[in-house]
Amino acid sequence: MHVRSLLVSTGLLFAAVSPLAQADSLRLGIGEWATGQASTYVLKAVLEDAGHQVDISSVSLAAIWQGLSVGELDAFTGAWLPVTQASYYESKADEIDDLGPNLTDARVGLAVPTYADVTSIADLAAAGETFGQRIHGIDPGAGIMALTEQAMNAYGIEDWQLVAGSDAAMSQTLKTAMSRQEPIVVTAWAPHPVFSGQALRYLDDPQGRYSGDEQIHTVTRQGLAEDKPEITAILDRFQWRSADIQDLMAANQANGDYEANARAWVDAHPEMVATWLGKNDD
């Protein structure tokens, strides 16, 4: 279906890939959620147009951070900081390089349809019957799932079920519930296609368990700048905003053809891509 070169079961089980890969190649870890799919495949298209080879590895989030720390992956464009992936970052901060944010107007939290009566996470404790004591989430290793487990304990709903699944499964469950005007709580982050054309709102978070001022960073293995300076320069210049990628994420959700959608996006945004490639530098 898409590029899938590596698999992880427990821990880091990377296939035999030499750290001394071709000088013009890049090994990108991908986060299998909407923003990760968008940024990874767009960068793949841009880098390939610039003459570089890109291999995309779909592994768990823990394995991505571990792979970067030991040099078995080169870069990752989906590091949600300072809160969502804080535990991963803090454990590997001395073993990776942070190129800074590629998107700054991000947010994470819990969301409900606008027709739901609750307005705050604190309201959920008294609304268990209404919501079936369920929060619908994504893959269990995602940073937002760990944050939600902490929030459930903090807000007195630790007896609720946090339903794990894929980003796509959560999105479909949400879509189905909203088509029936049923109450539902989901783990949510923006940018995300579920906020396009659907009447959703974040629940207030009076305890500040989630981040309302999140950023998405590009992180790399140490030494990449020295080994592959041209590629690293492109990664460092890679920046966009939520509005730039909303249509791309919606297309990805609609047809799942990440490479074709990324190619169409790149072709439609030559000025932004030229900035990433350094062609607009004085």
KAZI-V544669 format. One record per residue. N is the residue number from 1. RES is the residue in one letter. PSI is psi in whole degrees, -180 to 180 (NA if undefined). BURIAL is + if it has 24 or more other C-alpha atoms within 12 Angstrom, else -. D_LAST is the distance of its C-alpha to the last C-alpha in Angstrom with 2 decimals. Layout:
N | RES | PSI | BURIAL | D_LAST
N | RES | PSI | BURIAL | D_LAST
This chain:
1 | M | -58 | - | 41.08
2 | H | -180 | - | 37.69
3 | V | 120 | - | 36.41
4 | R | 91 | - | 38.74
5 | S | -18 | - | 38.86
6 | L | 151 | + | 40.24
7 | L | 150 | - | 43.01
8 | V | 135 | - | 44.12
9 | S | -70 | - | 47.63
10 | T | 135 | - | 48.02
11 | G | -153 | - | 45.55
12 | L | 110 | + | 42.99
13 | L | 69 | - | 44.32
14 | F | 145 | + | 41.44
15 | A | 166 | - | 42.26
16 | A | 102 | - | 41.85
17 | V | 122 | - | 38.14
18 | S | 135 | - | 36.97
19 | P | -22 | + | 34.26
20 | L | 55 | - | 33.19
21 | A | 173 | - | 32.15
22 | Q | 144 | - | 30.15
23 | A | -26 | - | 26.84
24 | D | 14 | - | 25.05
25 | S | 161 | + | 27.15
26 | L | 134 | + | 26.93
27 | R | 108 | + | 29.95
28 | L | 128 | + | 29.31
29 | G | 145 | + | 32.03
30 | I | 136 | + | 32.61
31 | G | 122 | + | 34.18
32 | E | 61 | + | 36.61
33 | W | 171 | + | 35.87
34 | A | -48 | + | 33.94
35 | T | -37 | + | 30.55
36 | G | -42 | + | 30.77
37 | Q | -42 | + | 31.64
38 | A | -53 | + | 28.82
39 | S | -40 | + | 25.99
40 | T | -46 | + | 27.45
41 | Y | -30 | + | 27.98
42 | V | -46 | + | 24.68
43 | L | -36 | + | 22.91
44 | K | -47 | + | 25.44
45 | A | -44 | + | 24.57
46 | V | -46 | + | 20.79
47 | L | -38 | + | 21.39
48 | E | -38 | + | 24.06
49 | D | -29 | - | 21.92
50 | A | 3 | - | 19.53
51 | G | 15 | - | 22.70
52 | H | 151 | + | 23.94
53 | Q | 137 | - | 27.44
54 | V | 128 | + | 28.09
55 | D | 126 | + | 31.53
56 | I | 128 | + | 32.39
57 | S | 118 | + | 35.22
58 | S | 106 | + | 37.26
59 | V | 174 | + | 39.03
60 | S | 160 | + | 40.15
61 | L | -42 | + | 37.84
62 | A | -40 | + | 39.66
63 | A | -32 | + | 39.20
64 | I | -49 | + | 35.45
65 | W | -40 | + | 35.12
66 | Q | -43 | + | 37.63
67 | G | -39 | + | 35.94
68 | L | -40 | + | 32.61
69 | S | -27 | + | 34.53
70 | V | 7 | + | 36.28
71 | G | 16 | + | 33.49
72 | E | -10 | + | 35.10
73 | L | 153 | + | 32.26
74 | D | -40 | + | 28.54
75 | A | 161 | + | 27.07
76 | F | 126 | + | 28.16
77 | T | 8 | + | 26.24
78 | G | 37 | + | 29.27
79 | A | 104 | + | 29.94
80 | W | 115 | + | 31.23
81 | L | 156 | + | 31.07
82 | P | 0 | + | 32.32
83 | V | -53 | + | 35.72
84 | T | -46 | + | 36.35
85 | Q | 29 | + | 35.68
86 | A | -41 | + | 36.20
87 | S | -38 | - | 39.11
88 | Y | -46 | + | 37.20
89 | Y | -46 | + | 34.22
90 | E | -33 | - | 36.52
91 | S | -19 | - | 38.50
92 | K | 6 | + | 35.53
93 | A | -34 | - | 32.98
94 | D | -2 | - | 33.58
95 | E | 3 | - | 33.28
96 | I | 170 | + | 30.05
97 | D | 132 | + | 26.39
98 | D | 115 | + | 25.11
99 | L | -2 | + | 21.44
100 | G | -178 | + | 22.05
101 | P | 140 | + | 22.54
102 | N | -12 | + | 21.36
103 | L | 128 | + | 23.51
104 | T | -19 | + | 24.71
105 | D | 60 | + | 27.24
106 | A | 164 | + | 29.99
107 | R | 148 | + | 33.67
108 | V | 156 | + | 36.83
109 | G | -162 | + | 40.50
110 | L | 143 | + | 43.66
111 | A | 154 | + | 43.91
112 | V | 159 | + | 46.81
113 | P | 153 | + | 47.33
114 | T | -20 | - | 47.50
115 | Y | -8 | - | 51.21
116 | A | 146 | + | 51.97
117 | D | -29 | - | 53.86
118 | V | 149 | + | 52.19
119 | T | -13 | - | 49.23
120 | S | 153 | + | 48.82
121 | I | -31 | + | 49.08
122 | A | -21 | + | 51.99
123 | D | -17 | + | 53.83
124 | L | -31 | + | 53.98
125 | A | -33 | + | 56.83
126 | A | 4 | - | 59.18
127 | A | 25 | + | 57.89
128 | G | -42 | + | 58.56
129 | E | -38 | - | 61.06
130 | T | -42 | - | 58.75
131 | F | 9 | + | 55.93
132 | G | 21 | - | 58.23
133 | Q | 43 | + | 56.90
134 | R | 141 | + | 53.91
135 | I | 126 | + | 50.16
136 | H | 121 | + | 48.40
137 | G | -158 | + | 45.56
138 | I | -149 | + | 43.59
139 | D | 144 | + | 43.79
140 | P | -20 | - | 45.62
141 | G | -4 | + | 42.94
142 | A | 146 | + | 40.26
143 | G | -36 | + | 39.25
144 | I | -25 | + | 40.31
145 | M | -41 | + | 43.78
146 | A | -41 | + | 44.25
147 | L | -39 | + | 43.14
148 | T | -38 | + | 45.59
149 | E | -42 | + | 48.43
150 | Q | -41 | - | 47.82
151 | A | -38 | + | 47.71
152 | M | -42 | + | 50.94
153 | N | -42 | - | 52.71
154 | A | -34 | - | 51.38
155 | Y | 10 | + | 52.44
156 | G | 28 | - | 55.83
157 | I | 35 | + | 55.31
158 | E | -16 | - | 55.43
159 | D | -4 | - | 58.23
160 | W | 162 | + | 55.99
161 | Q | 128 | - | 54.69
162 | L | 107 | + | 50.99
163 | V | 116 | + | 50.82
164 | A | 150 | + | 48.41
165 | G | -167 | + | 46.98
166 | S | 165 | - | 43.82
167 | D | -45 | + | 41.12
168 | A | -40 | + | 42.48
169 | A | -43 | - | 46.05
170 | M | -44 | + | 45.30
171 | S | -40 | + | 43.51
172 | Q | -40 | - | 46.48
173 | T | -42 | + | 49.00
174 | L | -46 | + | 47.24
175 | K | -44 | + | 47.12
176 | T | -46 | - | 50.82
177 | A | -42 | - | 51.86
178 | M | -32 | + | 50.06
179 | S | -23 | - | 51.62
180 | R | 4 | - | 54.96
181 | Q | 37 | - | 54.04
182 | E | 146 | - | 54.85
183 | P | 140 | + | 53.62
184 | I | 144 | + | 51.10
185 | V | 133 | + | 48.79
186 | V | 152 | + | 45.74
187 | T | 133 | + | 43.06
188 | A | 150 | + | 39.94
189 | W | 153 | + | 36.23
190 | A | 136 | + | 33.45
191 | P | 147 | + | 31.52
192 | H | 143 | + | 34.41
193 | P | -19 | + | 35.93
194 | V | -18 | + | 39.23
195 | F | -1 | + | 37.74
196 | S | 114 | - | 37.08
197 | G | 7 | - | 40.18
198 | Q | 138 | - | 42.42
199 | A | 86 | - | 43.76
200 | L | 155 | + | 43.02
201 | R | 150 | + | 42.58
202 | Y | 146 | + | 42.07
203 | L | 140 | + | 45.09
204 | D | 148 | + | 44.81
205 | D | 76 | + | 44.59
206 | P | -25 | - | 46.33
207 | Q | -7 | - | 46.34
208 | G | 37 | - | 42.59
209 | R | -26 | + | 43.13
210 | Y | 172 | + | 40.04
211 | S | 127 | + | 36.50
212 | G | -1 | + | 35.42
213 | D | 56 | - | 31.91
214 | E | 157 | + | 31.06
215 | Q | 156 | + | 27.74
216 | I | 121 | + | 27.06
217 | H | 156 | + | 25.35
218 | T | 125 | + | 24.14
219 | V | 151 | + | 26.12
220 | T | 166 | + | 26.40
221 | R | 154 | + | 28.88
222 | Q | 140 | + | 28.42
223 | G | -7 | + | 26.92
224 | L | -40 | + | 24.84
225 | A | -36 | + | 21.56
226 | E | -39 | - | 23.24
227 | D | -39 | - | 24.95
228 | K | 70 | + | 22.30
229 | P | -38 | - | 18.83
230 | E | -44 | + | 17.03
231 | I | -44 | + | 19.27
232 | T | -36 | + | 19.00
233 | A | -38 | + | 15.22
234 | I | -45 | + | 15.84
235 | L | -39 | + | 18.71
236 | D | -33 | + | 16.84
237 | R | -12 | + | 14.25
238 | F | 110 | + | 17.27
239 | Q | 142 | + | 18.20
240 | W | -178 | + | 20.25
241 | R | 167 | - | 23.12
242 | S | -42 | + | 26.80
243 | A | -27 | - | 26.66
244 | D | -25 | + | 24.26
245 | I | 0 | + | 26.84
246 | Q | -46 | + | 30.20
247 | D | -36 | + | 30.98
248 | L | -45 | + | 29.96
249 | M | -38 | + | 32.33
250 | A | -41 | + | 35.03
251 | A | -42 | + | 34.80
252 | N | -42 | + | 35.04
253 | Q | -33 | + | 38.06
254 | A | -41 | - | 39.64
255 | N | -11 | - | 39.54
256 | G | 11 | - | 38.27
257 | D | 76 | - | 36.21
258 | Y | -41 | + | 33.12
259 | E | -46 | + | 31.52
260 | A | -41 | - | 32.11
261 | N | -40 | + | 30.97
262 | A | -42 | + | 27.73
263 | R | -44 | + | 27.12
264 | A | -39 | - | 27.84
265 | W | -46 | + | 25.49
266 | V | -44 | + | 22.56
267 | D | -28 | - | 23.36
268 | A | -6 | - | 23.53
269 | H | 58 | - | 20.15
270 | P | -34 | - | 17.60
271 | E | -42 | - | 14.74
272 | M | -43 | + | 15.40
273 | V | -40 | + | 15.88
274 | A | -36 | - | 12.60
275 | T | -44 | - | 10.99
276 | W | -35 | + | 13.47
277 | L | -3 | + | 12.74
278 | G | 15 | - | 9.05
279 | K | -14 | - | 8.50
280 | N | 5 | - | 6.44
281 | D | 145 | - | 3.79
282 | D | NA | - | 0.00
